């Protein structure tokens, strides 16, 4: 793409950049863009429960909002932004004249985005303007872009933008900082008919094959040296080989790992999940053209050593897997089995009857009554029997093993001697010769390029771009090294978290899950200015945050932060309006709760009181029912007492559900079962719900209540999940739990005593989500049309929206992350199964949304409305109750 070699000038002064505050046109353009960003942020935050959730923590990096299949943008931009030398070039970019080019417009948007990432008080920023320009360049607004494709386009545009800023001549590349920073050259040599031909080529991102290699060093060796091609010539065989040597390495060295290939038989691309290891520090000396002679000699030695290592490993494998049949066994075990066979006595002859067998029997002396009469000088008695390498001798009560019909003492001694000698020889060959030789050759191979002469050009890993999913669907995120704090950070769209090398390896090496590294970005460890932060020219102190921004960009960020603070204040005023007056303290009469009853039961005894505690109407009803069941309990036991109490409470609640509802009295508030009765819930649901009420631990205030509680718990355990169709209720439950979590979060912000422990709601939400996902997967795999459609509906309307809500940075927890990862892995596993074309199509439609829930614009569905038989709905009665409390007109007995 470039002509000529890149400049060797220092990167810190490739172009003299200056910012003039008096440039009215640029200021006006920035103000217009700031207004657009404000509108975009307002729209994005309207989906959340509170703008306060998006306040940036001091000193913490910001995330980038996923605009819908734009995780590739976030991963690449974060990797470049956190490279200080690149960040300085972008922020200080200046164009003396206005040029209407798309790449220039993108450069200006990138500057604004970087400025917000430096100084914004928002937890994440909006990249929509820059993303739209790139999408237009790709002529696609929906397809998920490839990271390498996007990075190529990005570097092309940045190169052109800096060239225009330098001199306006696109033919002159000598002073372009993008070329100097990201592009290098290599020498391609080819031997043909005894002659060496070479040419110099330029590269940006260097592609590496993954198949056939185990680590990054092997990939580079494979890319540098191509195998010889032999062709038949009329007179001779002509040998032609190709080699590559880096002649100039860029300060930022990026490797593309080719993890996608086209499957000709299936007619579609596939992802390569093979494990590929890489290190934090790599030394590039062995791949440089200036070291080609010593590297070439070492490659020849490495080739010979690898061939010798292969022979040694094959010999060792012959010992470990011996035999000519379809099944092979370790030779050590086979020799041991032969020794045991020779020493085994026939099952029909006991050691006492046959002195030959008694002499060779391995039975301990304490358990053999004939042992005391044996000859103490008989060496065959004391001959040790070696234990096998991989198995132990069978227990004494095991079935009898095959044994020789007859064996003389001399034959047995001869067999033992041979088998033991052969085994000793085999052990010496394996441990003393083969294994030692393999270790020695392996160590020599590892140290072949580790001497100081080939460890002068270190490159440090700066960023790893990870792809999770398959070829046609997936999600990108980035691990980036924080050079200031010397730790790894994970950038997953709006979520930024501290990570570790162990987590990076687990997600990046591949081979275990559907996630693997797709791009590796290394930086020259000899150039400290690549990661050095800006310093003040006068004081020499490091400039951070807003101090590091040019004045015009600083004003732009301050204006956006001002708007954000205004949004927070407006939201607080709307949501947290203080009450007009505090309600009066309740009197003793107002705290008295009465159990409603249609008529008095003469047989009922006084209700036992379980201590000084406030009882709900539901609990008071159960206590009353247990009291009425006293006679049945005393005469027939706990089961009869439970049945009687169950019938009493069932009848009471049913009668209560038939009562007329008024504005001052709603029976549905006494018990959930009244609501169930009025809405014609299935009997199995009503009965189970009521039975659960009798299992409450608060009933343990006397022996009768404890016995009935235990009986209820025993019966509840007998109800199996398949006895009840709970799928409809689980969908509703998940919706309710999402609302409960959201509302409880808002309550907790107003005071820790206003809500309940969030982890409890989160626990049941995860359980419900997992159960629904399992049901959806079962329906999907059923291949039945109705079942598949129902499974897809569950995923689209329940599972995916819930995962979106759980992914919010203010709500995320490690347990939620583990649950979502398990769900993603479950659905990704179907990509490796031979599914029908229709199932493959449906899976491809919703799998990207499962893998990347942050792209969802989910509006939380309202819970089912209360169906009332009277015009007095719950909301109006609650509003009336609040009004009466505020005005002090609420009577004490209500």
N, C-alpha and C positions, 0 to 999 in steps of 0.2 A: 504493500500500500504506500510505502514511503520510498523516496529516492535518496540515495546517499546514506551515510552513517549518521546516527544520532549525535548531537553535540555532547562534549565531555565537560561542559561548563558546570559549575556548581548549581544545584537546583534552587538555592536560596535567592539567586538573582538571575533567573532566566529571562524575566521581563520586568522592566521597571513599572510597577503598578502604583497608581495613585488614585485617591478618591477625593473628589471635589464636592463639598457640601453645597456649592452654589448651582449645581446642575439641576435646574428646576424641572426639567422633563423627567429625569430619573426619579426625583422625589415624588412627583405626581404619580408616576407609574407604580411606585412602591405603595403609596397611599391607597391607590385603587385596588391593588392586590390585597392589601391588608383588610380592606372592607370585604372583599370576597372571602378571605380566609375566615373572618369573623362569622359570616353567614354560614359557611361550611361547618365550622366548629359548633355553632348553635344547632344545626341540623343533626350532627353526629351525637351531640350530648343530649338531644331531645329523646334519644332512644334509651338513655340510661335513667336511673332513678334520681341522680343528683349530679350536677356539675362539680360538686365538692369531691366526688370520687376521682376526678382527673387532675388533682393538684399534684404537682411534681415535688418530690422530696428533695431537700437541699443536697446538691452535689450528685444526685442520681441521674444517670443518662435517661433520655427520653425515648419513647417508642415511636413507631410510625404506624398510622392507622391503615388497615387493610381496606382498600376501596373495592374489593371484589376480585379475587384471583390476582392480587398484586403482591403476594408475599415474596416473589422474586425481586421486586423493586426494593422492598425493605431490607432484605438480606444483603444485597449488593451495596446499597447506599450506606447502610450502617458500617459495613466493612471499610468503605472508603472514608467516611466521615471520621472514624476513629483512627485514621492515619494522619497525624498532625500536619505533615508536609503537604498532603493533598488538600486538607481542610483550609490551610492558609492560602493556597493557590486559588481555590474557589471563592473564598470570602473576599479576597483582595482583587478579584478580577475587575477590570475596568475597560470599557470600550469608549474611545473618544468621540465617535459618531454613531448615530442610530442607524442600524442596518436591519432591514426586515428579513431576517433569516430564521428558520425554525430552530436551528441549533443555538442561535444567539438567544432566542426566547427561552429555550430550555435552560441555558446557562444562567439567565437571570432568575428563573424560578428555582433553580438549584441553589443559588446564592441565598435567596430568601428562606428556603427550606433549611439550609445549614445554619443560618442565623437564628432561626427559631429553635433548632436543636441545641444551639449553644446557650441561649439566654431565656427561653420560654419558661413560664411558670406552669405550663400544662404538662401533664404526665405523658401525653403523646401529641404528635403534630399531624397536620393534614397535608398529604402530598399530592392532592388531586390535580392541581394545575400541571405539575411536572409529569405526572402519570398520563394525563390526557394527551400531552404532546408526544410522548413515546408511543402511545397506542395508535395515534394517527400515523406515526412513522411505520409501525408494523402492519397498518391497514387492518387492524382487528381490535375490537373493543371488548371481546368476551374471552377469547382463547388465552389460556395460561401460557406465559412466555417462558422460554428456556433461559436459564441464567447466563449461559455463555453467549447466546444470541443477544440478550439485552446488554451484556457487558461490552460486546463488540460495538454495538450501536452507540452506547454511552461514550466509549473512548473515541470513536470517530467524531462525534459531535463536539466533545471537549477539545479534541485536537484542532478542529476547524475553528472553534471559537477563540482559542488562544492564538491561532495563527492570524486571525483577523485583528485581534488586539495588538499583535506585535507589529505588523507592517501592512496588513491587508493583502498580502500576496500569498495565495494558497500553494504556490509552487515552491516556496522556500520554507524548509522545515528545520533549519539549523537551530533556531532559537525557541523551538516549541517545547515547553516543559512537560507536556503529556508524553511526547516521544521519548524524552530523556528519562522519565520516571517509570514508564511501563513497557517500553520496547527494547529488545536486545537483538543481537545478530548471532547467527551460527554459520559455520563452514560445512558445506555438504561435499563430501569426497566420494568419488566413485572410480573403481578400477575397471578398465576395459582394455582388453588385448594388451595387458602389461603396462598400460599408461594410467596415470592418476589424474583424474579430472576433478576440479573443485570450483565451487562458486559460493558467494556469500548471500545469505537470505536473512530477511528480517522477520521477527515474530513478536507477537504480543502475549496472548495466552497460549501456553504450550500444551498441546493435547497429549495425553498418555493413555495407553490401553490398560485395562484392568484384567481382562481374561488372560490366564496363563502366568500371572505374577502374584507374589505374596506380599510384597512391600514396595514402598516408593522407590527405593534404590534399584530394585529389579525392573520396575517400570521404566526408569530412566535409562538403564543399560539396554533394555529392549528397544527404546526409541532412538538411542544413539547408534546402535549397531544393527543393521538389517542383514539377514542371512544371505549367503552367496547363492547366486542363480547360475546354474550350469546349463549351457546350450550346446547341442551337437553341431560341430563345424566340419566341413569336408576334410580338413587337414588335422584339426586339433579340437580339444575341448576348451572353450573360452570361459573363464571364470570372471564374474562381475559381482562385486559387493559394494554396499553403500554404508558410509559412516558419517556421523554428524558430530561436530565439536562446537561448543559454545565459544564464540570469539568475544562477545561482550554480553555480560549479564545485566539486566535492568535492576535498579534498586528495589523495585517491587516485582517479584517473580511469581507469576500465577500459573498454576497447573490445572488444566481441565481433565478430570477423570472420566473417561468414556464409559459410562455405566448403562448406555442404552444401545441396543442392537435390533435390527429388523429380523423377525422370525419369518422366513420364507414360507414355511409350511402353514403357519397360522395366518399369514398375511397382515401382521401387525407388529409394532415395536414392542420390545420387552426390556425390562430393567435387569441389570446384572447385579445380583445381591452378594457376590463373592466378597469375602473378607480381604481387606487391603490395609496393611499397617503403615503408619508414617510416624516420624519423630518430630519433636519440637525444634530440634536443631539438625540441619543437614549441611554437609560440606560438599560444595560444588566443584572442588579442584579436579577431581578425576574426570569431569566432563568438559574441561576447558581445553581449547586447542593448543595453548602453550604447554600443556602437560601431556600432549598426545603420545610422546615416545614412551615415557615411563608408565603411563596408563595402558598403552598397547601391550607392553611387556607383561604387565600385571594381569591383564585380561587373559593372555595366553596361559599364565600360571594358574589363574582362577579356573579356567576351562579344564586344565589337566587335573586340578585338585577336585573339582566337582565330579569328573568322570571317575576318579579313584574313590571318592566318597560314595558314589552310586554303587560301585562294585562291592564296597564294604557293607553297605546297607542291604544289598541283595543277599550277601552271604549270611548276615545276621538274620534276615527274614527266613532263610531256609531252615535255620535252627528253630525259629519261633513258629513256623508253619510248615511242618514236615509231612510228606506223603505224596503219593501220585494219584490218589483218588479225588473225588469231588470235595471231600472234607479233609482238611489238614489239622494237625494238632502239634503242640510244642514237643520237640524231641525229648526234652527232659522228662516230661510227663509220660511219654511212651516208654522210656527206659524204666521208669519207676513202676509203671503198670506191669511190665514184664517181670520185674523183680518180685512184685507182690504176687503175681500169678504163680511163679515158681515156688514161692514159700507158702502158698495156701494149701491147707489139708483138704482132702475130699470130705464132703458132708456126711458120708456113710461111715467114716472111720474116725474115731476119736483119738486124741493124742495118747491116751492111756493104752489103746489097743495097738498102735503102731509106733514103736520107739523111734523110727526114722522121722516120722512127722513130728513126734513130740520133741525131738532134738532140734528141729528147724522151726518149731512154732514160735511166733512172736509174742505168745501170751506171757504176761508178767509172772514172775515166780510166785507171788503171793496168791495168784488165782489158779495155779496148776499144782494139783497134789502130787503129781509124778516128778516134779522138779527136784525134790529133795533126794531122789534116788539117782539122778542123772550124774554123768561123769563131769566133774568140775573142770577137767582139762579139755572138754569137747568145745572147740572154737566155734563150731556151727551154732551152738546155743547162744553165744554172745555176739554173733555177727550182727552189726547194726543195720537197720533198715532205714534208708534215707527217705525223708518226707518229700513229696512232690513239690514243685515250684508253685503250682496254681491250685492244687487241691489237697485236702487233708484225707487221711485214712477214714473209711466209713466207720460209723459207730458199731459196737460189738453186736447190737441187736438188729443190724441191717440184714437183708436177705443174703443167703450164701452166694459167694462168688464162684465162678468156674475155677477148677483146680486140675492139675495134672493127675492122671490115674495112678501113676507110680513114678517115683524119682528116687534115685539112690543118693546116698550121702555124698559120694564123689561127684555125681552130676550136679547136685545142688551147689556144692562148693565151687565147682567150675563156672556155673552160670552166674553165681553171685560175684565171683571175682571179675568176670568179663564185663558184666553190666555196670559194676561200680567203677571199674577202670574207664570204661567208655564214657560214663557220666562225668567223671573227673576231667577227662580230656575235653569233653564238650563244654564244661564250665570254664575251663582255662581258655578255650578258644573264644567263648562269648565274652567273658568278663575281662580276661587278661589281655586278649589280642584285639578282637573285633571292636568291642565297645571303647577300649582305650584309643584305638586307631581312629575311630569315628570322632571321638571327642577332640583328639589332637588335630585332625584335618579341619573340623568345624571351627575350632578356635583360630587356626591359621587363616581360614577364609574370612572370619569376622575381622581379623586384624590386618587384612591385606591392604586396606586403604586408610588405616587409622594412624599411620605415622605422621609426624609433624609436617612433612613435606607436602602432604595432601590434605591438610586440615587448616589451610590459610584463608579459605573463603567461606565463612559460616553464614548461613541464612536461617533466620528465626521465623517460626510459624506465627503469623499475625492473625489470620482469620481462616475459619473452616465453614464453608457453606454446605448445609446438610439438606438432603432431599428425602422425604418420607412418602412412600406410596409406590406407585407403579409408573410405567412409561406414560400412560395417558392421563393420569390423575395423581396429584400429590401436593405436598406442602413444603415450603422452604423456610429455614431459619438459619441463623448464623451464630457461631461461637467466635468471639473476638477477644484477643488478649489485651487486658488493661495494663499498659506498660508502666503507668505511674504507680498503681497499687499492686502490680505484679500478681494478677489473678485473672482467671477466665470469666467472661461474662456471656450470658446467653441472650440473644435478641430475637424474640419470637413475636413479630408485629408489635402490638402495644405493650406486651409484657417483656420487661427487662429484669433479669435476675442474675445473681452471682452464681457461678458454676464451678466446676473443677475439671482437672484433666481426666479423671476417671469417668465422669459423666460424658465428656467430649468423646472419649474413646468408645464408650458404650454406644453412642448414637452415630459415630462417624466411621468406624472401621468397617461396618457391614458384616454380613454373614449370619447374624442372629435375628434381626428384625427387618422390617421394610425400610428402615432409615439407614443412610450411608452418606459419606462425604461425596460431594459432587464437584467441588472446587476447593483448592488449597492455595492460600495466599501467603507467600514468604517474603520477608524483607531482609535486605543486606544488614547483617549485624555489625558491620564495620562502620556504618554511617549513622552516628547518633542523631544527626539533625532530622532524620526521617521521623523520629518519635519525640523530638524536643518541642516543648510548648513555647509559645511566644513569650518574650521577655521585654520589659520596659527598657528603652534605650538609655534612660538616665539612671534608674535605680538598679537595673539588672534583675529585678524581681519578675517571677512568672506571672503573666497576665491570664486571668481566668474569667469565665463567664462574659458578662457584658463588656468588661474592659478590653477583651480581645477582639471586639467587633469594630469595623470601621464606623465612623460617626453616623452615616446615613442608615446603615443597617441597624445600629443601636437604637435609633429613633423608631424604626419600624418595629423592632421587637418590644420596645417599651410601650408603644401604642397598642400592640396586640395584648400585652400583659395587662394594660389598663382596661381593655375591653373584657378580658377574662375576669378580672376582679369585679367589674360591674355586673357581669353575668352572675357571679356568685352572690353578690349582694341582692340582686333582684330575685334570685331563686330563694334565698333565705327569707326575704320579706314575704314572699308568696306562701311558703310552706310552713314557716315557723312563726306564725302570728301568735303572740301571747294571748292567753284567755283574758276576757274582760274583767273577771273577778273570780276568786277562788271559791269553790262551793263550801257551804257551811259544814262544820264538823258533824258527822252523823250522830244521832242520839241513840240511846240504848234500844229504843223501840224500832228504829230504822234498821238496826243490824239483826233483828230477830227474823229468822227465816222459817216459814210455815210450810209444812208438807200438805199440798192440796189433796183432798179426799172427797169422794162423792157421798160416802156414808160411813158411819162409825162401825167398826168391827168389834163386837162385844167380846170375842174370844182373844183379841189381841192383848198382849201384855204391854206394859210400858216399854217404850223404845230405849234400849241401852245406849248410853252416851259414850263414845270412844274418846273421852278426854276433851280438854278445852281447845277445840279446833273448829274452823268454819267448814260446814258441810255444804256441798253443792246439792241442788234439788235432786239430781240423779242418785247421789249417794244416800240421801235421806230416804228416798223411795225404796232402795234396796234394803236398808236397815229395817224399815217398816215391814217389808215383805218377809225378811228372816224372822222377825218377831212373830208374825202371823203364822209362820210355819213351825212354831215350837212344838205343837202336839205331834205333827207328823215326824219331826226329828226325834222326839223322845221315844215314840212307839216303834218306828221302822228304821231309824238310822239316818246318816248324813245324805244318802242319795235321795231318799224320800223327802227329806227336808229341803234339799235343793230343788226338786221338782215342784214341790208345793210353793216355795218362795218364788220360783221362776214364773209359775202360772199366775200368782198374785200380782207380780210386777207387770207382767205382760198385759193382764186385764186392765190394770190401772192406767197404763200408758195408752192402751187402745181407747179407753173411755175418754182419756184426756184429749186425744187427737180428735174426738168428735165434738168437743166443746166449741162454742162460738168464739171467734177471735175478735177482740176489740182493740182500740188504740192504746188502752192501758194494760191489757193482759193478753199475752201471746203464749199459748201452751208450748209452742216449739222451743221457747227459751228454757224450758224445764228439762228437756231431754232430747237428744238427737233422734231417738226412736220415734218421737211424735212427728218429726219432720219426715222420717222414713215411712211411717204409716200414711201420712197425708199424700205422699208422692208415690205410693204403691210400690215400694221396694220389695224385692223378692223375700219370701219367708226365710230362706237360708241366711240372708244377710241380716235380717232383723234378729233372728234367733242367735246367731253368732255374736252380734253386737251386744245383745242383752247378757249373754253368757259371759262375755268379757267383763261386764260390770261386776259380776259376782266373784271375779278373781282379783279384785283390787286389794292390795296389801293393807289398806286402811280398815278392812273388815276384821282384822285380828285383835279384837278387844275382848272377846270371851271365847270359851271352848266351842260353843255351838257355831259361832260365826267362822271360827278358824276351820272347823271341820267342813262346813259348807263351802268355804273358799277353796280348800284343797280338793274337794270333790269336783268343783267347777273347773279347776285347772286341769284335773285329770281328763275330764270330758272334752275340754277344749283341745287337748293334745291329740285326741282321737279324730278330730276333723282334719282331713287331708286337703292339701291345696287343690287336688283335682275334683274334690267334692263341691267346689264352688267356682263358678266362672267369674273370676275377679278382674279380667282384662279391662273391661269398661271402667271398673272402679279404679284400676291402677292408672289409666290415662287421666281420669279426673283427679286422682290423688296427686299425680305428678304436677298437674296444673295448680292445684291448691298449695302444694309444697313450694312451688316456685313463687307464688304470691306471698306465702307465709314468710319465706326467706327475705324477699324484697321488703315487705312491710316491717318485718322485725328489724332489718338493718336500719330503716329510717327511724324506728323507735329507739334503738340503741344509741343513735347519734344525739338524741335529745336527752339521754341519760341512761346509764348502764342498768338502772333498776326498772326501766320502762319496758324492756323486752326480755326474752328468754335466751338461753345459751344457743348461739348459732350452730354449734357443732351438732346438737341434737337434731335440728331440722335438716342439716346437711347430711347426716347419717341416713335418715329415712329417705331423703331425696335420692341419694346414691343407690340405695337398695331398690327403690322403685324404678329408677332409670335402668339399672342392670337387668331387672326382671323384664321390663318392657323390651329392652334390646334383645334379650334372649328369645322372647316370644316372637318378635319381628323376624329374627334370623331363622327361627324354626319355620315360620310361615313362608319365608322367602325360599328356603331350600325345599319346601314341599313340592315345588314345581306346579302346583295347582293354580289356575288362573286367579280364582278368588282369593286364595291364600297369599299368593305373591302380591296382589294389589293391596290386601289388608296390611301385609308386612311393610310395604313401601309407605302406606299412609301413616302407620305408627311411627316410622322413622322421620317422615317429613313434618308431621304435626306434633310429635311429642319428643322423640329422642334428640333430634338435631337442634330444635329450639332450646331444649334444656341444656345441652352441651354448650351452646352459644352463651347462655346466661352464666353457666358455671365458669366459662373461660374469662369472664371479666376480671381485670387485674385487682379490683377491690374485693373480690369474693373468692378468688382462687385459693385452693389449699392443696397440699401434697396428695391427700386422699382423693380429692376430686381429679387431680391430674392423673393419678394411677388408674382410676376408673375409666376416664376418657381414653387413656392409652390402651387399656384392655379392649374397649369397644372398637377402637380403630384397628387394632391388630386382628380382632375377630373378623371384621369385614374385609380387611386386606388379604386374609388367608383364602378368601373365595376367589381371588384373582389367580391363584395357583391351581384351582379346581376346574375340571372340564365342565363348564356350565353350558346350557342352551344359549343360542344367540340372543333370544329375547331376554333371558336373565342377565347376560353380559351387558346388554344395552341398558337395562334398568339399573344395574349396578354401577355402570359408568356415569349415569345421570346423577345419582345422589352420593356416590362415594367421595367426590371432591368436597362436598359440603360436610361430610363426616370428618375428613382429614383436616379441613381448614374451616372450622366453625366461625372464625372471626370475620369471614366474608358475609355472614348472614346478617340481614337487617330484620331482626325479629322483634315484633311487637307482641308483648305478652298477652295471650288470649285471656279475656275475662272469664272468671269462674262461672259455672252455671248459676243462673239467676234463681232466686227463691220463687217458687210457684205458690201463690196464695189464693185461697178461695174467696177472700174478701179484699176490698180495695186498700186495706191498711197493710202495706208492705213493711218489711222490717226496717228499711231505710228511713221511711217517714216516721215510724215510731221511735227509732233511735234519735232522729233529729228533734222530735218532740221532747224526748227524755232529756237531751242535752239542754234544750231551751228551758225546761222547768228547773234543771239544776242551776243554771246560770242566774235565773230570775228569782230563785229561792222559793218557788211555788210548789216544789215537790213535797208531797205529804210524807210524814214519817213512816206511815205503814205501807208505802209503795216500794 
